[in-house]
Amino acid sequence: MLPLHLKEVIALASSTSQTAKKMKQLLQCCNQVALAAFNEKAYLIQVLLDTSKLQIELLPPTTEGNESNPPGSNKNPIQAVAIEAEQENSQILWCAVSRLDKTLALYRVNLGEDKVCTSTVSPNLVHILKKRIGCMTFARIPAPPVTKKFDQPHSSLVILGGDFVGDAWAFNVTGKKRETRFLLGHTASMLTGIKASIYALLTSDRDEKIRVSSFPQTVVVNGFLLGHEAYVSSIDIAEASPICVSCSGGDRTVRIWDYERLAALSKWSENRKLESNDKDQDEIKTPARVAIDKNARYVAVIYDQCKTMHILRITDEKSLRLSQVIECSDQVLSVEFCMDDKLLVSMKDPSYIQAYATNNSTTEVQFQPTEFSGLVALRRAAEEASIIISDSALEKDKHGMPTLQKITESRTTTPLELQQWNNPDRVNVAKERNKRHQKRRKLAGKS
């Protein structure tokens, strides 16, 4: 007999008309620019009130795998996106988009080139992958020591990806030749998050742990962030401090860590009761994504197949406290801080995307909905393309359960205490059997 919460999840999944098939990373931000994915389409928008360039569409690569799929067929949806600015020029952006057909497309976008409202960009380089990439991040490889007096050290930009068999890879961004490097592997069958700081690489998996490795020497394992009791569904790090935030869809907790000291700082969970038909019923909320701002002051938490978003405040004592509850207009899929005072949320159609900005007029900082020209243009483009968004960012099985959830199975109907491997007498039986075998071999040798 299934537990109550399993019954409710299965019933909820069966009632939805469209179930997500993939775990996706649909939104990434870099300073004042955001990269949003809506099924097969990827758009770049500037998070400013007034801008001459409202939106840029990143065109999919032309390969044999997607030539036969007409636009809008949803047969080659985007799995993950990432964005990073060039170190020498903040107006030049590098974008990465991975798709279901196991392609990783890289785009170089110069925001200062032209002054048109909309434009399209084709990929500069396309990597053909062995496995699907479900999470990505850009990273910089530190420059080697300067050997000559007038040498200028430059770090190398690479894109890091975690695939669905538990491996992390590095791919080159520039150049015509594709270069791939294996970084590390997890014993789990899926990586759920990958984040890189200057000297550390954090990877999370479905086995309840977050691995902290040295970077770029990823063979050096600094340690693990242990504490979750089920799969880790999302991680994020703050740029200005060694703070990591994570959430687990299995144990339904949100935790913050100091990944330099490998120390757990605080955890938070949302447990409420709903009254339905004069009976108390647990409200199931599975944390799907978390985001932390640059200075590690706020954490945004969204839930699978839910319109609610929680804003948590990180106190001076490094504890998590609920600051605000936001009810979005549609089911939330991804969340990202684009600046310290702005928050972007991607949602199911017809809302698609919404921005929130802080309102400092009150004693307690609150995030309020806000609009800007690029956001309105992006929403209009999605409506004109009639894009239908899945109602979840987590991969589900045929019963509606997240595939990240590992359910213990039994391959026999024999009671546990009667199973052969649990019988303590098996050791004595094996010893007697070996004695008989040795005795027969000795007799055979004498004859």
Order of alpha helices (4+ residues) and beta strands (2+ residues): alpha-beta-beta-beta-beta-beta-beta-beta-beta-beta-beta-beta-beta-beta-beta-beta-beta-beta-beta-beta-beta-beta-beta-beta-beta-beta-beta-beta-beta-beta-beta-beta-alpha-alpha
